[in-house]
């Protein structure tokens, strides 16, 4: 597949995907479309750079936080006790 075979994204479509793009959660085709848009649109490229810098700063801050002793085991126990459909369990796997 050539890059020209992909339909271009609008700024709004690219903006809507920036978080997933930064987290590398897009399917390859969508990733290519966002990359193509960012290569052509300085405004969206600046927004992506800003979002990336904020996420990087947040990640650095979170790495410095110490999890209280026993918290992980209490969370795991609560999840194991939760009924299917309980918001504490999160979404059911497909």
N, C-alpha and C positions, 0 to 999 in steps of 0.2 A: 504494500500500500504506500502510495506516495503522499507526502504532506498536502499536496494540492487536491487530493481526493477527499480531504476532510473539510467539512463546512466550517467557516470561521465563526468564532464566538463574538457576541456583542460584549461590551464592557460589563453590563449587568450579569450576563451568563458567566463571564470569566470571574467577576467579583464573587459570585455565589459559590464558586468552586475553589476559591483561594485557600480556605482552611483545609479542605481535603487535599488540595495540591501540596500544601506545605507539609502535611502529615503523610504524604505519599500513599493516600488511600484512593486515588482515582484509578480507573481502568486505563490501560495504556492509551487508548484512543482519546479519552478525555484529557489525559495528561499532555498528550501531543498538541491538542487543540489549545489548552491553556498556555503551554510553552510558546506556541505560534503567536497567540494574542499578546503575550508579554513581550515578545521580541519586536512587535510592531507598535505597541501602545505604551508610551512613556508614563502616562498617568497611572495605568494599572500596574506597571512595573514598579513604580514608586510605592504604591499601596501594598503590593506584595512584599517589597523590601521592608516596609514599616511593620507589617504583620509578622514577618519572619523574625525581625529584631525583637518584637514584643514576646513572641513565643519562646525565643531563645533565652531571653532574660527570665521569663517565668520558669522555664526548665532549670536554669541555673539556681534560681531561688529555691525551687522545690527540692533539689538535690541536697540542700543544706538543712532541710527540716528533718528532725529525728522523729520517727514514729514511736509513740508511747509503747512501752513494753506490753505485750499481750493484745494489742489492738488488732493485729492481723488474725490471730486465732479467734478473737471474739467476732470479727466480721465473718470469718469462714463458718463458725458455728451458727450464726444468725442466718446466713444464706442456706445452710443445710437444713435448718428448721422451717424455712419459709415454704408456704404452699405454692403450687403452680399458679401463676397469675398474680401473685403477690408482688407489688412494685419493688420490694426488697430483693427479689430474685433477679430482677432485670428481665430483658426479653428472653423468651424461650428460643433455644437454638433451632434452626431450620432443619 
